[in-house]
């Protein structure tokens, strides 16, 4: 076999696959979003934006991301710092912190349902402490705020691990000498974190934030399990357009909106957290 | 030794000790934060249906298998479990089958177009991939792949393939090319050298990324719910019965999703960094 052709031969299956099942569907979804019965139109977007739920949908999704992601970033940094400083039990702690990585968003929603449900563990705790007389309905259609809090908690619980693992790997790449030198010059732990860890962690921070923000816009099953339709989010509405309302052109328009937001934020973070070539480790 | 010289040393030792205690306390607290919700779900799954809906709740399981046996015998659950396993197995085979050759090519050859391919793989990260299920639903109806395990596995492979490529790339890069060259000089063909020298060394890592692909498919909700109607997977089944199913069915189903995931994550814990940390850089 010709040595020059071999790499292309090895790459061909994966490339063809991504072409057919990744690039082509995107062309298709964009096409479906701007046409109806074969004619070019922007009606799908108008229908989507005209729905009475639409403003709440966009607001909920963005607000959820805006609240959840910064908290997760702080927690992931804390977890990663703990793991990298722990001497005994390091791998055990790491495994436990990483567990939610393997848990489906639907399962995470059900886990938090066990806590927030009317006959759930939170109510049991509150009533045994004498704080409430009878079980509170946290997830009813009138309690949008508690639904929002429950969804935010479930999201924080579920998806902090993905950032943590990326940050732990990034911290492992920072040379020990930097910390030793800083210690010699009298920098305390907090100063070392601010002046060494954070700046040198920038490439990992960038990846972690981009990945997490995109996942935040995809929030779907957690909301379905905890709030049903009481807390509409973009992905859930896309699903509704496809199934309940049986209109795949509007569903495609809705999908395109999620895509546009995701790409917009990816470009934003690529730019804001840009790492100059000469500053890489 | 005078008391004056001893005092500051003791003080630093004290602060260090206090810092260590704080570190351990924070680590334990975060472990509880991760584990407690899972424990509560398991308590529910191991209680009888009456106990699950009762109030107040007990914080310990009664080890009654009533909920679990109701779940297993519920119409559609057994086939949903089987479909989940089938789709996840197909995803595993497809993503390793397509991904490993590409990873090998990236690690061993320099060729024009390498950068473009890496860009294509990394680009998949910036997109909410489950949305691809929407346009593909139509394409699958035309090709007869609608509502089949293979159709859904193809969509799940777009999620798992980029990981498979990047993980196998870092695996093969970690095996010195000299080993392969030694085998060639001893008369092995390229394929023999790969099979006899490289493959045994890479196999545990490949197995770990296969488990990872399985988990990705096992946990995926949106595409599964969009693409399957009769042959629903477990996640699709649970999502679509959220509205009408009783609490104990939800919690038993949640536990059925979580427990295999815990085992998967435990099985691949050594490779967590190769998979998330490094693959994401």
Interface residues (C-beta under 8 A of the other chain):
Chain A: X1 X4 X6 X7 X8 X10 X11 X13 X14 X15 X17 X18 X21 X22 X25 X26 X28 X29 X32 X75 X78 X79 X82 X85 X86 X89 X91 X93 X94 X95 X96 X97 X98 X99 X100 X101 X102 X103 X104 X105 X106 X107 X110 X111 X112 X113 X114 X115 X117 X118 X119 X120 X121 X123 X124 X127 X128 X135 X157 X162 X165 X166 X168 X169 X170 X172 X189 X203 X204 X207 X208 X210 X211 X214 X217 X218 X220 X221 X224 X225 X228 X235 X238 X239 X242 X243 X248 X251 X252 X255 X258 X259 X262 X263 X266
Chain B: X19 X23 X24 X26 X27 X30 X31 X33 X34 X35 X37 X38 X40 X41 X43 X44 X52 X53 X54 X55 X56 X57 X59 X94 X97 X98 X99 X101 X102 X104 X105 X106 X108 X109 X111 X113 X114 X117 X120 X121 X124 X125 X126 X127 X128 X129 X130 X131 X132 X134 X135 X136 X137 X138 X139 X154 X155 X157 X158 X161 X165 X190 X215 X218 X219 X220 X221 X222 X225 X226 X235 X238 X239 X242 X243 X247 X250 X251 X253 X254 X257 X258 X261 X262 X264 X265 X266 X269 X272 X273 X276 X277 X278 X280 X281
